[in-house]
């Protein structure tokens, strides 16, 4: 039996008017598990219109009440996050522990948003000029759109919507059509938490739904996470239509290992960060930069660990699950073909993996002697393929990182504090890990990259997220005391503060 996954507006599900549906598959079995509605332009107009109607009353709701609703959502999510994790595993394929980690990291942003009254405090200057007071405030934008990717169907939306909603906005979420069920689960949880109907909405679909959000005059801002070509398109189209945009793109994250590093720790980190979630993470380590003379030893240790990994259904006891679709599995396998043809040394071939069922299987793959000219180095593979590049010095490693088109995250493994501090200053990326392979910041710091990994000025969550989902007002006021009324008269010169 298959499930039907629909849109959500006005506090309830609806099928929409397009009559178009897409299959949702279980990546571990290859079987169709559901069908998701694909929005028409008319469906999008209805959902956005419902959000616009709800946004005014929600913006006028007190900070106390808003934070109470967000906290209630946090409590419900915490109590039932295993349920959401199982839903993610069934449609994405990642192992349950990974899915639970995703939900827990998203919950951190919900907890951050519970403190929204403090985060929205303005400033006040009494008697800034004679008898004149000045104060600032931050107001919500209205309706905001969130376009999220398949690889984190819960965490990535939670980078944005807790802060957007707490700040007084209404949200339209456009999830990936590959694993859309988490979005409706979240919508139902918001309703149970007491969020007024229309404040959180879900628009399922493909490019038609995306373009409707980018072009609608009633959507004030767009938050996007996905590949760099689509991020660039979203940024340009939304900006052309007068919206503020944060479009997070692709990555090619490097992990630099210096000769003084703990090689066992580095090998563990490379395997965990390279193959976790089948490499379908924008923060996955896809390039390991070994500063000689440690490469031979390090590659041997990584290979030894990689061979112990169990590939299988995410709902079982596997270490790594399948890729999300057959088309994506075949694309990643094509990169393995390309690397082998280009002359890289194929240490472990994931194409040889055996797993039960007809799922979309590709095992952990390890390449050595990769060079920057190879396709497997240049392109974002988004799969369990780890490439080792050998360099002779720290300076060569940094030059390699900085010459890459992407600037999302990078890591250095070393026991030298001076080298780590220098690396922090030298590399041109948005997020840096020191002996931490996946440097995803905690919720009260921002998440985002540089160069081709981010289009727009603002990173996700943290105080940057609060500023993105609000806009500033500054009020200058003077109240007249009848007993000490200032002299009137005409004066056309520019006002001066005295």
C-alpha positions as CSV (number, residue, x, y, z in Angstrom):
1,X,0.0,0.0,0.0
2,X,1.2,3.5,-0.7
3,X,0.5,6.7,1.2
4,X,-0.7,10.0,-0.3
5,X,1.3,13.1,0.7
6,X,-0.5,16.3,0.1
7,X,-0.2,20.1,0.7
8,X,-1.0,21.8,4.0
9,X,-2.8,25.2,4.3
10,X,-5.3,26.6,6.7
11,X,-4.4,24.0,9.3
12,X,-5.4,21.0,7.1
13,X,-4.3,18.8,4.2
14,X,-5.6,19.2,0.6
15,X,-4.8,17.5,-2.6
16,X,-4.5,20.5,-4.9
17,X,-5.8,21.1,-8.4
18,X,-3.1,20.0,-10.7
19,X,-3.9,16.3,-10.8
20,X,-0.2,15.6,-11.0
21,X,1.6,13.3,-8.6
22,X,5.2,12.0,-8.2
23,X,6.3,8.6,-6.8
24,X,8.1,8.5,-3.5
25,X,10.3,5.4,-3.0
26,X,11.9,3.5,-0.2
27,X,15.6,3.6,-1.1
28,X,16.3,0.4,0.8
29,X,13.8,-1.7,-1.2
30,X,13.4,0.3,-4.4
31,X,9.6,0.1,-4.0
32,X,7.2,2.9,-4.3
33,X,6.0,3.8,-0.8
34,X,3.8,6.8,-1.6
35,X,2.8,9.5,-4.0
36,X,3.2,13.2,-3.5
37,X,1.1,16.0,-4.9
38,X,2.7,18.4,-7.4
39,X,1.4,21.9,-7.0
40,X,-0.1,24.0,-9.8
41,X,0.3,27.7,-9.9
42,X,-3.2,27.9,-8.6
43,X,-2.3,25.7,-5.6
44,X,0.6,27.9,-4.8
45,X,-1.5,31.1,-5.0
46,X,-3.9,29.5,-2.6
47,X,-1.3,28.5,0.0
48,X,0.6,31.8,-0.2
49,X,-2.7,33.7,0.1
50,X,-3.6,31.7,3.2
51,X,-0.2,32.5,4.7
52,X,-0.7,36.2,4.0
53,X,-4.0,36.2,5.7
54,X,-2.6,34.6,8.8
55,X,0.6,36.7,8.9
56,X,-1.0,39.9,10.1
57,X,-2.7,38.5,13.2
58,X,0.4,36.4,14.0
59,X,2.7,39.4,13.8
60,X,0.4,41.2,16.3
61,X,0.5,38.3,18.7
62,X,2.5,39.1,21.8
63,X,6.1,37.9,22.1
64,X,5.0,36.0,25.2
65,X,2.4,34.0,23.4
66,X,4.6,33.4,20.4
67,X,7.4,32.0,22.5
68,X,4.9,29.8,24.4
69,X,3.8,28.2,21.1
70,X,7.4,27.6,20.0
71,X,8.2,26.1,23.4
72,X,5.2,23.8,23.2
73,X,6.4,22.7,19.7
74,X,9.8,22.0,21.2
75,X,8.3,19.8,23.9
76,X,6.2,17.8,21.5
77,X,9.2,17.4,19.1
78,X,11.4,16.2,21.9
79,X,8.9,13.6,23.0
80,X,8.2,12.2,19.6
81,X,11.5,12.7,17.6
82,X,12.0,9.0,17.2
83,X,8.8,8.9,15.2
84,X,10.1,11.6,12.9
85,X,13.4,9.9,12.6
86,X,11.8,6.6,11.4
87,X,9.8,8.6,8.8
88,X,13.0,10.2,7.5
89,X,14.8,6.8,7.3
90,X,11.9,5.3,5.3
91,X,12.0,7.9,2.6
92,X,15.7,9.1,2.6
93,X,17.4,5.9,3.5
94,X,19.8,7.2,6.2
95,X,20.3,5.0,9.2
96,X,18.1,5.7,12.2
97,X,20.8,7.0,14.4
98,X,21.7,9.5,11.7
99,X,18.1,10.5,11.3
100,X,17.7,11.0,15.0
101,X,20.8,13.2,15.1
102,X,19.3,15.3,12.3
103,X,16.2,15.9,14.3
104,X,18.1,16.7,17.5
105,X,20.3,19.3,15.7
106,X,17.2,20.9,14.2
107,X,15.7,20.9,17.7
108,X,18.6,23.1,18.8
109,X,17.3,25.9,16.6
110,X,13.8,25.5,18.0
111,X,15.3,25.9,21.5
112,X,17.2,29.0,20.3
113,X,14.0,30.5,18.9
114,X,12.3,30.0,22.3
115,X,14.3,33.0,23.5
116,X,12.9,35.3,20.8
117,X,11.8,38.0,23.2
118,X,15.4,38.7,24.1
119,X,16.5,38.4,20.5
120,X,14.0,41.0,19.3
121,X,14.9,43.6,21.9
122,X,15.4,47.0,20.3
123,X,17.5,49.9,21.6
124,X,16.4,53.2,23.2
125,X,18.2,56.5,23.6
126,X,16.5,59.0,25.8
127,X,17.0,62.7,25.0
128,X,19.2,61.9,22.0
129,X,18.6,65.5,21.0
130,X,16.9,68.1,23.3
131,X,13.5,66.7,24.2
132,X,13.8,64.0,21.5
133,X,14.0,60.2,22.1
134,X,15.1,57.6,19.6
135,X,14.3,53.9,19.7
136,X,14.7,50.9,17.4
137,X,12.6,47.8,16.8
138,X,12.6,44.8,14.6
139,X,9.4,43.8,12.8
140,X,8.5,40.6,10.9
141,X,8.5,40.5,7.1
142,X,5.2,38.8,6.5
143,X,5.3,35.7,4.4
144,X,8.6,33.8,3.9
145,X,9.3,30.8,1.7
146,X,11.6,27.9,2.6
147,X,12.9,25.6,-0.2
148,X,14.6,22.6,1.4
149,X,16.7,19.7,0.0
150,X,16.2,16.0,0.2
151,X,19.2,15.2,2.4
152,X,17.9,16.8,5.6
153,X,14.1,16.9,5.4
154,X,13.7,17.9,9.0
155,X,16.9,19.7,10.1
156,X,17.3,22.1,7.1
157,X,13.7,23.4,7.4
158,X,14.3,23.8,11.1
159,X,17.3,26.0,10.4
160,X,14.8,28.6,9.3
161,X,11.1,28.1,10.3
162,X,11.5,28.2,14.1
163,X,13.1,31.7,14.0
164,X,10.8,32.9,11.2
165,X,7.7,31.9,13.1
166,X,8.9,33.1,16.5
167,X,9.7,36.5,14.9
168,X,6.1,36.8,13.8
169,X,6.2,35.6,10.1
170,X,4.1,33.1,8.3
171,X,5.9,30.3,6.5
172,X,5.4,28.4,3.3
173,X,7.7,25.3,3.2
174,X,8.5,23.7,-0.2
175,X,10.1,20.3,0.8
176,X,11.9,18.0,-1.6
177,X,9.5,15.7,-3.5
178,X,11.9,12.8,-2.8
179,X,11.1,12.7,0.9
180,X,8.1,14.9,1.6
181,X,6.4,13.2,4.5
182,X,8.4,14.9,7.3
183,X,6.9,18.2,6.2
184,X,3.3,17.1,7.0
185,X,4.4,15.5,10.2
186,X,5.9,18.8,11.3
187,X,2.8,20.7,10.2
188,X,0.6,18.5,12.3
189,X,2.9,19.0,15.3
190,X,2.7,22.8,14.9
191,X,-1.1,22.6,15.0
192,X,-1.0,20.5,18.1
193,X,1.4,23.0,19.7
194,X,-1.2,25.7,19.2
195,X,0.1,27.6,16.2
196,X,-2.8,29.4,14.5
197,X,-3.9,28.0,11.2
198,X,-2.1,29.5,8.2
199,X,1.1,30.4,10.0
200,X,2.9,27.2,8.9
201,X,2.1,25.9,5.4
202,X,3.4,23.2,3.1
203,X,3.5,23.5,-0.7
204,X,4.6,20.2,-2.3
205,X,5.9,20.1,-5.8
206,X,8.6,20.7,-8.3
207,X,9.9,23.8,-10.2
208,X,6.3,25.1,-10.6
209,X,6.1,25.4,-6.8
210,X,9.5,26.9,-6.5
211,X,8.9,29.5,-9.2
212,X,5.6,30.5,-7.6
213,X,7.4,31.3,-4.4
214,X,10.2,33.2,-6.2
215,X,7.8,35.3,-8.2
216,X,4.9,35.9,-5.8
217,X,4.6,39.6,-4.7
218,X,3.3,38.3,-1.3
219,X,6.5,36.4,-0.4
220,X,9.0,38.7,1.2
221,X,12.0,36.4,1.6
222,X,13.4,33.1,0.4
223,X,15.6,30.6,2.3
224,X,17.1,27.9,0.1
225,X,19.5,25.0,0.5
226,X,20.6,22.9,-2.5
227,X,23.0,22.6,-5.3
228,X,25.0,25.6,-6.5
229,X,23.4,26.0,-9.9
230,X,19.9,26.0,-8.4
231,X,21.0,28.3,-5.5
232,X,22.3,30.8,-8.1
233,X,19.0,30.6,-10.0
234,X,17.0,31.0,-6.8
235,X,19.1,34.0,-5.7
236,X,18.9,35.7,-9.1
237,X,15.1,35.1,-9.6
238,X,14.1,36.0,-6.1
239,X,16.3,39.1,-6.1
240,X,14.8,40.2,-9.4
241,X,11.4,40.1,-7.7
242,X,12.5,42.2,-4.8
243,X,13.0,39.6,-2.1
244,X,15.7,39.2,0.4
245,X,17.5,35.8,-0.2
246,X,19.7,33.4,1.6
247,X,20.6,30.6,-0.9
248,X,23.0,28.0,0.4
249,X,24.7,26.1,-2.4
250,X,27.0,23.1,-2.9
251,X,30.3,22.2,-1.3
252,X,33.6,20.3,-1.8
253,X,34.8,20.1,1.8
254,X,38.5,19.5,2.4
255,X,40.0,17.9,5.5
256,X,43.7,18.7,5.9
257,X,45.8,16.3,7.9
258,X,49.2,17.6,9.0
259,X,52.1,15.2,9.8
260,X,51.8,15.8,13.5
261,X,48.2,14.8,13.7
262,X,46.8,11.8,15.6
263,X,46.3,9.5,12.5
264,X,43.9,7.2,14.2
265,X,41.7,10.1,15.2
266,X,42.0,11.5,11.6
267,X,41.2,8.1,10.0
268,X,38.1,7.7,12.2
269,X,37.0,11.3,11.3
270,X,37.5,10.8,7.6
271,X,35.4,7.6,7.5
272,X,32.7,9.1,9.7
273,X,32.5,12.4,7.8
274,X,33.0,10.9,4.4
275,X,30.5,8.1,4.5
276,X,27.9,9.1,7.0
277,X,24.5,9.4,5.4
278,X,26.0,7.9,2.3
279,X,27.9,11.1,1.7
280,X,24.7,13.0,1.1
281,X,25.6,15.9,3.3
282,X,26.6,19.4,2.3
283,X,29.1,19.2,5.1
284,X,30.5,15.8,4.2
285,X,34.2,15.5,3.8
286,X,34.8,14.6,0.2
287,X,38.5,15.5,-0.1
288,X,41.2,14.5,2.3
289,X,44.4,16.5,1.9
290,X,47.3,14.5,3.3
291,X,50.5,16.5,4.0
292,X,53.4,14.2,3.4
293,X,54.9,12.0,4.7
294,X,51.7,10.6,6.3
295,X,49.6,9.7,3.2
296,X,50.5,6.0,2.9
297,X,49.9,5.4,6.6
298,X,46.7,7.4,6.7
299,X,45.2,5.8,3.5
300,X,45.9,2.4,5.0
301,X,44.1,3.2,8.2
302,X,41.1,4.7,6.4
303,X,40.9,1.7,4.1
304,X,41.0,-0.7,7.1
305,X,38.1,1.1,8.8
306,X,36.1,1.4,5.6
307,X,36.2,-2.3,4.9
308,X,34.4,-2.9,8.3
309,X,31.4,-0.7,7.4
310,X,28.0,-2.5,7.0
311,X,25.8,-1.3,4.2
312,X,22.1,-2.0,4.4
313,X,18.6,-0.8,5.2
314,X,18.7,2.3,7.5
315,X,16.0,0.7,9.7
316,X,18.3,-2.2,10.6
317,X,21.8,-2.4,12.1
318,X,23.7,-1.0,9.1
319,X,26.3,1.7,9.4
320,X,25.4,3.2,6.0
321,X,22.2,3.1,4.1
322,X,21.3,3.4,0.4
323,X,21.4,6.5,-1.8
324,X,18.1,8.4,-2.1
325,X,17.1,7.4,-5.7
326,X,18.3,5.0,-8.4
327,X,19.1,8.0,-10.7
328,X,21.3,9.5,-8.0
329,X,23.0,6.1,-7.3
330,X,23.8,5.8,-11.0
331,X,25.1,9.3,-11.1
332,X,27.5,8.7,-8.2
333,X,28.6,5.4,-9.8
334,X,29.4,7.4,-12.9
335,X,31.8,9.5,-10.9
336,X,33.6,6.3,-9.7
337,X,33.9,5.3,-13.4
338,X,35.3,8.7,-14.2
339,X,37.9,8.7,-11.4
340,X,39.1,5.2,-12.4
341,X,39.4,6.3,-16.0
342,X,41.3,9.4,-15.1
343,X,44.0,7.4,-13.3
344,X,43.2,7.8,-9.7
345,X,44.0,4.8,-7.6
346,X,40.8,3.0,-6.6
347,X,41.6,1.6,-3.1
348,X,38.0,0.5,-2.3
349,X,35.3,0.1,-5.0
350,X,31.8,0.8,-3.7
351,X,30.3,-0.5,-6.9
352,X,31.0,-4.0,-5.6
353,X,28.8,-3.7,-2.5
354,X,26.2,-6.4,-1.8
355,X,23.2,-5.6,0.3
356,X,19.8,-7.3,0.7
357,X,16.8,-6.1,-1.4
358,X,16.7,-4.1,-4.6
359,X,17.7,-0.8,-3.0
360,X,19.9,1.9,-4.4
361,X,23.1,0.6,-3.1
362,X,26.6,2.0,-3.5
363,X,29.2,1.2,-0.9
364,X,32.0,3.5,0.5
365,X,34.5,4.3,-2.1
366,X,38.1,5.4,-1.5
367,X,40.4,7.0,-4.1
368,X,44.1,7.8,-3.7
369,X,46.4,9.9,-5.8
370,X,43.6,12.2,-6.9
371,X,44.6,15.5,-8.6
372,X,42.8,18.8,-8.9
373,X,42.3,18.3,-12.7
374,X,40.1,15.2,-12.2
375,X,36.3,15.3,-12.4
376,X,36.0,13.5,-9.1
377,X,37.9,16.4,-7.5
378,X,36.2,19.3,-9.3
379,X,32.5,18.2,-9.0
380,X,30.3,17.9,-6.0
381,X,29.6,14.1,-6.0
382,X,27.2,14.0,-3.0
383,X,27.8,10.4,-2.4
384,X,30.1,8.0,-0.4
385,X,33.2,8.8,-2.4
386,X,36.3,10.0,-0.6
387,X,39.3,11.4,-2.6
388,X,42.8,11.6,-1.2
389,X,45.0,14.4,-2.5
390,X,48.7,14.3,-1.5
391,X,50.6,17.6,-1.0
392,X,54.1,18.4,0.3
393,X,53.4,21.3,2.7
394,X,50.9,23.3,4.7
395,X,51.1,26.1,2.2
396,X,50.2,23.8,-0.7
397,X,47.3,22.4,1.3
398,X,45.9,25.9,2.0
399,X,46.4,27.0,-1.6
400,X,44.4,23.9,-2.7
401,X,41.5,24.7,-0.3
402,X,41.4,28.4,-1.3
403,X,41.6,27.7,-5.1
404,X,38.5,25.6,-4.9
405,X,35.2,27.2,-6.2
406,X,33.4,26.2,-3.0
407,X,33.8,27.6,0.5
408,X,31.4,25.8,2.7
409,X,33.4,24.0,5.4
410,X,36.9,22.6,6.0
411,X,38.8,20.9,8.7
412,X,42.4,20.6,9.9
413,X,43.8,17.8,12.0
414,X,46.9,18.7,14.0
415,X,48.3,18.8,17.5
416,X,50.0,22.1,16.7
417,X,47.9,25.0,18.1
418,X,49.9,27.6,16.1
419,X,49.2,25.8,12.8
420,X,45.5,25.5,13.7
421,X,45.3,29.2,14.5
422,X,47.1,30.1,11.2
423,X,44.8,27.8,9.3
424,X,41.8,29.6,10.8
425,X,43.1,32.9,9.4
426,X,44.3,31.6,6.1
427,X,41.4,29.5,4.6
428,X,38.6,31.2,2.7
429,X,35.6,29.2,3.9
430,X,32.6,29.9,6.1
431,X,33.0,27.1,8.7
432,X,36.2,25.6,10.0
433,X,36.8,22.6,12.2
434,X,40.0,22.0,14.2
435,X,40.1,18.3,14.9
436,X,36.4,18.4,14.2
437,X,35.5,16.9,10.7
438,X,32.0,18.3,10.4
439,X,32.0,21.8,11.9
440,X,28.3,22.5,11.9
441,X,27.9,25.3,14.3
442,X,25.6,25.3,17.3
443,X,22.3,27.1,16.8
444,X,23.3,30.4,18.3
445,X,26.1,30.7,15.7
446,X,25.4,31.0,12.0
447,X,25.6,28.3,9.4
448,X,26.9,29.2,5.9
449,X,29.7,29.2,3.4
450,X,31.7,31.5,1.1
451,X,32.2,31.7,-2.6
452,X,30.0,29.4,-4.6
453,X,28.5,27.9,-1.5
454,X,26.4,30.9,-0.6
455,X,24.4,33.4,-2.6
456,X,23.2,36.3,-0.5
457,X,24.6,38.1,2.5
458,X,23.1,36.2,5.4
459,X,23.8,32.8,6.9
460,X,21.3,30.5,8.5
461,X,20.1,30.6,12.1
462,X,21.8,32.4,15.0
463,X,21.5,36.1,15.3
464,X,21.9,36.4,11.5
465,X,18.8,34.3,11.1
466,X,16.9,36.7,13.4
467,X,18.0,39.7,11.4
468,X,17.1,37.9,8.1
469,X,13.5,37.3,9.2
470,X,13.0,40.8,10.6
471,X,13.5,44.3,9.4
472,X,14.5,47.4,11.3
473,X,12.5,50.4,12.2
474,X,13.9,53.5,14.0
475,X,11.5,55.8,15.6
476,X,12.4,59.4,16.5
477,X,9.8,61.0,18.8
478,X,9.2,64.3,20.7
479,X,6.4,64.8,23.2
480,X,5.5,68.3,24.0
481,X,5.3,69.5,27.6
482,X,2.7,72.3,27.6
483,X,4.4,73.9,30.5
484,X,7.7,74.1,28.6
485,X,6.6,74.3,25.0
486,X,9.5,75.1,22.6
487,X,9.4,78.1,20.4
488,X,7.7,77.4,17.1
489,X,8.3,79.1,13.8
490,X,9.5,78.2,10.3
491,X,12.9,76.8,9.7
492,X,13.7,75.0,6.3
493,X,17.2,74.1,7.1
494,X,18.1,70.4,7.7
495,X,17.4,69.5,11.4
496,X,20.4,69.5,13.6
497,X,20.7,67.6,16.9
498,X,21.5,69.9,19.9
